[in-house]
Amino acid sequence: MEMLQKYLLDMMLALSGIGAAFAVLVLLSKALSRRRRLVIVIIELSATFLLFFDRLTYIYDGDASRFGTVVARVGNIVVFMLTQFIIFAFIHYVMNIIREDRKMKIPRVLRFLCALTFAGMLLVFAGLFSTYLYYFEEGNIYHRGPGYLLCYVIPGITTVAMVWFVIAYRKHFSRTICLSLLLFLLGPVAAAIVQFFLYGLPLQNITIAIMSILAYIFAYLDINDKVDRANTIKIEHLEEQRKLSQRLFEQIANVLASAIDAKDEYTRGHSHRVAEYSEKIAREMGKSEEECKKIYYTALLHDVGKIGVSDRIITKNGKLTDEEYEIMKQHPVIGSQILSSVKDYPYLGIGARYHHERYDGLGYPDGLKGEEIPEVARIISVADAYDAMTSNRSYRSAFPQQDVRDEIVKNAGTQFDPDMAKIMQHFIDIDSRYEMKEQTAVSAEPAE
């Protein structure tokens, strides 16, 4: 028993240091509210001093010197008082959780238990003036008094009531907090029962100190869970906002493309077909899903600059004059200027400006050549030309499939990037039924 007691005394000293360190850690913690930090610090420090003074009472029990007598008596009253005070602070901790986390009115039972615990502290203080609770006989040896168990009546009633309260109100606490509260309450009770039969071992106070440390750990874990849940909700909200913004962008882009195509009945559906062909080319090139989507919407809006071109020119029944053609050639610049205001999608303006550039440098508006031309514009260029040849126009009918293929092959390396042209040639070769075209188009010889 003496060896075990010595071991427990060493443990008490170690736990005192750990408790003090945790108190400092709690003070520095920003995750907890100021009020909750204060309550936990009070519990930690109370448990620390409880162990410190309880250890002193065991060490100086039986020491008849003046110093030993003073230490034993002071330590004893401090231990009894702090045991009650920790329960008092714990009730306030529970009240703080309810007030901060659940925003609900503090139940009357908690206020009553606070008053009851305070009465218990007064009872301990009154024990100083009698030998009913405990006494020291000659030689400074501590003994339990006839009313010793009275010291446990109020803490016992309070503990049972708090266990009932936590269980009854468990829906108002997170699982982590509920578990920590029950451990804090039931752990010391179990230790007190063992200590009653193993008189001389400070098991209850050691357990109280351990539970005080765990109270902070569980509180921190609970905060982390709440932060994780809040972050998850925030991420889900942001993702929903992103999807909403994406849907809105897609709808606006489709409406805008349809409005452009609607200016001329012969180009109706042109923008959507060019977007589909461009996306097919991008997928064949091994582009990612995100890249393919960017290329699709860039191609969808490649002709947006036609908004700034006169309807008379766009809907003219026949070939354009040189002057009209020069005006039409301005639509890539106009489209680029319009789309440059869409800051979140800077790639849109690239397709609009450069889709009429030629691989040999003879295109417009900037006369870029080869790989100077942005890749997305080179993709759109061949898709745009393909749709133009496979659709009816006011001045001609759609080309037969073989003629379209011949034109793609013929202009590879001059008008088109040869790699993009090769991919389009591959699509033509596997389209044996000539389905990749304007659905209303009629196969015919190209107009002279």
C-alpha positions in Angstrom: 0.0 0.0 0.0 2.8 2.4 0.9 4.5 1.8 -2.5 1.2 2.4 -4.3 0.6 5.6 -2.2 4.1 6.9 -3.1 3.5 6.2 -6.8 0.2 8.0 -6.6 1.8 11.0 -4.9 4.3 11.2 -7.7 1.5 11.0 -10.2 -0.3 13.9 -8.3 2.8 16.1 -8.7 3.0 15.3 -12.4 -0.7 16.0 -12.9 -0.4 19.3 -11.0 2.3 20.4 -13.5 0.2 19.2 -16.5 -2.9 20.9 -15.2 -1.0 24.2 -14.8 0.4 23.8 -18.3 -3.1 23.2 -19.7 -4.4 26.2 -17.9 -1.9 28.4 -19.7 -2.7 26.6 -23.0 -6.4 27.3 -22.5 -5.7 31.0 -22.0 -3.8 31.1 -25.3 -6.5 29.3 -27.2 -8.5 31.5 -29.5 -10.8 28.7 -30.6 -12.9 29.0 -27.4 -14.9 32.0 -26.4 -13.5 34.2 -23.6 -16.1 33.1 -21.1 -15.6 29.4 -21.8 -11.8 29.8 -21.6 -12.2 31.5 -18.2 -14.4 28.7 -16.8 -12.1 26.0 -18.0 -9.0 27.8 -16.7 -10.7 28.0 -13.3 -11.5 24.3 -13.4 -7.9 23.5 -14.4 -6.3 25.6 -11.8 -8.7 24.4 -9.1 -7.9 20.8 -10.0 -4.1 21.7 -10.0 -4.3 23.2 -6.5 -6.5 20.4 -5.3 -3.8 17.9 -6.2 -1.0 20.0 -4.9 -2.6 20.5 -1.5 -4.0 17.0 -1.3 -0.4 15.8 -1.8 0.8 18.0 1.0 -1.8 16.6 3.4 -0.6 13.1 2.6 3.0 14.0 3.0 2.6 15.9 6.3 0.0 13.6 7.8 1.6 12.5 11.1 4.2 15.2 11.0 3.9 16.8 14.5 6.2 19.7 13.8 4.6 23.2 13.7 5.1 23.5 10.0 3.7 20.0 9.4 0.7 20.8 11.5 -0.1 24.0 9.7 0.4 22.5 6.2 -1.8 19.5 7.0 -4.7 21.6 8.4 -4.6 24.2 5.7 -4.2 21.6 3.0 -7.1 19.6 4.3 -9.6 22.6 4.3 -8.4 23.7 0.8 -8.9 20.1 -0.5 -12.5 19.9 0.9 -13.3 23.4 -0.4 -11.9 22.9 -3.9 -13.7 19.6 -4.3 -17.0 21.5 -3.8 -15.8 24.5 -5.8 -14.9 22.4 -8.9 -18.4 21.1 -9.1 -19.7 24.6 -8.7 -17.4 25.7 -11.6 -18.4 22.7 -13.7 -22.1 23.7 -13.4 -21.2 27.1 -14.7 -19.3 25.4 -17.6 -22.5 23.5 -18.5 -24.5 26.8 -18.3 -22.0 28.5 -20.6 -22.3 25.7 -23.2 -26.1 26.1 -23.1 -25.9 29.9 -23.3 -23.4 30.1 -26.1 -24.1 27.0 -28.3 -27.8 26.6 -27.9 -28.9 30.2 -27.2 -31.4 28.9 -24.7 -32.5 30.0 -21.3 -30.6 28.5 -18.5 -32.8 25.8 -16.8 -33.7 26.5 -13.2 -32.4 23.2 -12.0 -28.8 24.4 -12.8 -29.3 27.6 -10.8 -30.6 25.5 -7.9 -27.6 23.2 -8.1 -25.3 26.2 -8.1 -26.9 27.4 -4.9 -26.8 23.9 -3.4 -23.1 23.5 -4.1 -22.4 26.9 -2.6 -24.2 25.7 0.5 -21.8 22.7 0.5 -18.8 25.0 0.5 -20.3 26.8 3.5 -20.7 23.4 5.3 -17.1 22.6 4.7 -16.1 26.0 6.1 -18.3 25.3 9.2 -16.4 22.0 9.7 -13.3 24.1 10.7 -15.0 24.8 14.0 -16.0 21.2 14.9 -14.8 17.6 14.8 -18.0 16.4 13.2 -16.6 16.0 9.7 -12.9 15.3 10.4 -10.3 15.9 13.1 -6.6 15.6 13.9 -5.5 13.7 17.0 -2.2 14.0 18.8 0.7 13.6 16.5 -1.1 15.5 13.7 -2.8 12.3 12.4 -5.9 12.9 10.3 -9.1 11.0 11.0 -12.6 11.0 9.5 -15.3 12.4 11.8 -18.7 10.8 12.6 -20.3 13.0 10.0 -17.6 12.5 7.3 -20.1 11.2 4.8 -22.0 14.5 5.1 -19.2 16.0 3.0 -20.3 13.7 0.2 -24.1 14.2 0.4 -24.3 17.5 -1.4 -21.7 16.6 -4.0 -23.4 13.3 -4.5 -26.9 14.9 -4.9 -25.4 17.5 -7.3 -23.6 14.8 -9.3 -26.7 12.6 -9.7 -28.8 15.6 -10.6 -26.2 16.7 -13.2 -26.0 13.2 -14.7 -29.8 13.3 -15.1 -29.6 16.7 -16.6 -27.0 15.8 -19.2 -28.9 12.7 -20.2 -32.2 14.5 -20.3 -30.8 17.4 -22.3 -28.4 15.3 -24.4 -30.0 16.5 -27.7 -28.8 20.0 -26.8 -25.2 18.9 -26.6 -22.9 17.5 -29.3 -21.8 13.9 -28.8 -18.3 15.0 -27.9 -19.4 17.4 -25.2 -22.0 15.0 -23.9 -19.4 12.3 -23.5 -17.0 14.7 -21.7 -19.7 15.9 -19.3 -20.6 12.3 -18.3 -17.0 11.4 -17.9 -16.3 14.4 -15.7 -19.3 13.5 -13.5 -19.1 9.7 -13.3 -15.3 9.3 -13.2 -14.8 10.9 -9.8 -17.8 9.1 -8.4 -16.3 5.7 -9.4 -13.0 6.8 -7.9 -14.6 7.9 -4.7 -16.3 4.5 -4.2 -13.0 2.8 -4.6 -11.3 5.3 -2.3 -13.9 4.7 0.4 -12.8 1.1 0.6 -9.1 1.8 0.0 -8.6 4.5 2.6 -5.4 6.4 2.2 -5.3 6.5 -1.6 -6.1 9.9 -3.2 -7.9 8.3 -6.2 -10.9 10.7 -6.4 -8.8 13.9 -6.6 -6.5 12.4 -9.2 -9.5 11.4 -11.3 -10.9 15.0 -10.9 -7.6 16.4 -12.2 -7.6 14.0 -15.2 -11.2 14.7 -16.0 -10.4 18.5 -15.9 -7.7 18.0 -18.5 -10.0 15.9 -20.6 -12.7 18.6 -20.4 -10.5 21.0 -22.2 -9.4 18.4 -24.8 -13.0 17.4 -25.5 -14.0 21.1 -25.7 -11.3 21.7 -28.3 -12.3 18.6 -30.2 -15.9 19.8 -30.2 -14.7 23.2 -31.6 -12.7 21.5 -34.3 -15.8 19.4 -35.2 -17.9 22.6 -35.4 -15.2 24.3 -37.5 -15.1 21.3 -39.8 -18.9 21.3 -40.2 -18.9 25.0 -40.8 -16.2 24.7 -43.4 -18.1 21.9 -45.1 -21.2 23.9 -45.2 -19.2 26.9 -46.5 -17.6 24.8 -49.2 -21.0 23.3 -50.1 -22.4 26.8 -50.3 -19.6 28.0 -52.4 -19.9 25.0 -54.7 -23.6 25.6 -55.0 -22.9 29.3 -55.8 -20.3 28.2 -58.3 -22.7 25.8 -60.0 -25.4 28.5 -60.0 -22.9 31.0 -61.6 -21.9 28.3 -64.1 -25.5 27.6 -65.0 -26.2 31.3 -65.3 -23.2 31.8 -67.5 -24.2 28.8 -69.7 -27.7 30.1 -70.1 -26.5 33.6 -70.9 -23.9 32.2 -73.4 -26.6 30.1 -75.1 -29.0 32.9 -75.3 -26.4 35.2 -76.7 -25.2 32.7 -79.2 -28.8 32.1 -80.3 -29.4 35.8 -80.6 -26.4 36.1 -82.9 -27.4 33.2 -85.1 -31.0 34.5 -85.2 -29.8 37.6 -87.2 -29.6 35.4 -90.2 -31.8 32.4 -90.9 -28.9 30.8 -92.8 -26.6 30.8 -89.8 -29.2 29.6 -87.3 -27.5 27.0 -85.0 -24.1 27.8 -86.4 -22.5 28.8 -83.1 -23.8 25.7 -81.3 -22.6 23.4 -84.0 -19.1 25.1 -84.1 -19.0 24.7 -80.3 -19.8 21.0 -80.5 -17.3 20.4 -83.2 -14.6 22.3 -81.3 -15.3 20.3 -78.2 -15.0 17.0 -80.2 -11.6 18.1 -81.5 -10.5 19.0 -78.0 -11.5 15.6 -76.6 -9.7 13.9 -79.5 -6.6 15.9 -78.6 -6.8 14.5 -75.0 -7.9 17.7 -73.3 -9.3 17.5 -69.8 -13.0 17.9 -69.1 -12.5 21.4 -67.8 -10.5 22.4 -70.9 -13.1 20.9 -73.2 -15.8 23.0 -71.5 -13.8 26.2 -71.9 -13.2 25.4 -75.6 -16.9 24.7 -76.0 -18.1 28.1 -74.6 -15.2 30.0 -76.3 -16.4 28.5 -79.6 -20.1 29.1 -78.8 -19.3 32.9 -78.5 -16.8 33.2 -81.3 -19.1 35.2 -83.5 -20.4 37.5 -80.8 -18.8 40.5 -82.6 -21.5 40.2 -85.3 -23.7 42.0 -82.9 -21.8 45.2 -84.0 -22.2 44.5 -87.7 -25.2 45.8 -89.6 -28.0 43.4 -90.2 -28.0 44.5 -93.9 -24.6 43.0 -94.3 -25.2 39.9 -92.3 -28.5 39.0 -94.0 -27.5 40.1 -97.5 -28.7 37.6 -100.1 -25.5 37.0 -102.0 -21.8 37.6 -101.8 -20.5 40.7 -100.0 -18.8 43.5 -101.8 -15.2 44.3 -100.9 -16.4 47.2 -98.7 -18.9 45.1 -96.9 -16.4 42.3 -96.5 -14.0 44.8 -94.8 -16.8 45.8 -92.4 -17.5 42.1 -91.7 -13.9 41.5 -90.9 -14.2 43.8 -87.9 -16.4 41.3 -86.0 -13.4 39.5 -84.4 -12.2 42.7 -82.9 -15.6 43.8 -81.8 -16.2 40.3 -80.2 -12.9 40.5 -78.4 -13.8 43.9 -77.0 -17.2 42.7 -75.8 -15.9 39.6 -74.2 -12.9 41.3 -72.6 -15.3 42.7 -69.9 -15.9 39.1 -68.7 -13.0 39.1 -66.3 -13.6 35.6 -64.9 -13.5 34.0 -68.4 -10.6 35.7 -70.2 -10.2 32.9 -72.7 -13.6 33.8 -74.3 -12.1 36.9 -76.0 -9.2 34.9 -77.4 -11.4 32.7 -79.5 -13.5 35.6 -80.7 -10.5 37.7 -81.9 -8.3 35.0 -83.5 -10.7 32.5 -85.0 -10.2 34.0 -88.5 -6.4 33.9 -88.4 -4.8 31.5 -90.9 -2.0 29.1 -90.2 0.0 30.7 -93.1 -0.3 34.2 -91.6 -2.8 35.5 -94.2 -5.7 35.7 -91.9 -7.1 38.7 -89.9 -7.3 40.8 -87.8 -3.6 40.5 -86.7 -2.0 38.3 -89.3 -0.7 35.7 -86.9 0.8 32.5 -88.2 1.5 29.0 -87.1 1.6 28.5 -83.3 1.5 32.2 -82.7 -2.3 31.7 -83.1 -3.8 30.5 -79.7 -4.6 26.9 -79.8 -8.3 27.4 -79.1 -8.5 29.7 -82.1 -6.9 27.1 -84.3 -9.5 24.6 -83.1 -12.4 27.0 -83.7 -11.0 27.9 -87.1 -11.3 24.4 -88.6 -14.6 23.8 -86.8 -16.0 27.1 -88.1 -14.9 26.4 -91.7 -16.3 22.8 -91.5 -19.7 24.1 -90.4 -19.8 26.8 -93.0 -19.2 24.2 -95.7 -21.7 21.7 -94.4 -24.5 24.3 -94.0 -26.8 26.1 -96.5 -26.0 29.7 -97.2 -28.0 32.4 -98.9 -25.7 32.2 -101.9 -25.1 28.4 -102.1 -26.1 25.0 -100.8 -24.1 22.8 -98.4 -21.1 21.0 -99.8 -21.1 17.2 -100.4 -19.1 15.4 -97.8 -16.3 14.4 -100.1 -15.8 18.0 -101.2 -15.7 19.1 -97.6 -13.0 16.5 -96.9 -11.0 17.6 -99.9 -11.2 21.2 -98.8 -10.0 20.3 -95.3 -7.1 18.3 -96.7 -6.2 20.9 -99.3 -6.1 23.8 -96.7 -4.2 21.9 -94.0 -1.0 23.8 -93.3 -2.2 27.0 -95.0 -5.6 27.9 -93.6 -5.7 25.3 -90.9 -3.4 23.9 -88.3 -2.4 20.5 -89.9 -3.0 18.6 -86.7 -6.5 20.1 -86.2 -7.2 19.4 -89.9 -6.1 15.8 -89.5 -8.5 15.3 -86.6 -11.4 16.9 -88.5 -10.5 14.6 -91.5 -10.7 11.6 -89.1 -14.2 12.7 -88.0 -15.3 13.0 -91.6 -14.0 9.5 -92.4 -15.9 7.8 -89.6 -19.1 9.8 -90.4 -20.2 7.4 -93.1 -23.8 8.7 -93.1 -22.8 12.3 -93.2 -24.7 13.2 -89.9 -22.2 15.8 -88.7 -23.8 18.8 -90.5 -26.7 21.2 -90.4 -29.7 19.0 -90.2 -31.7 21.0 -92.8 -28.7 21.1 -95.2 -29.2 19.5 -98.6 -26.2 17.8 -100.2 -25.5 19.4 -103.5 -22.7 20.6 -105.7 -21.0 23.7 -104.4 -22.3 26.8 -106.1 -20.1 28.5 -108.7 
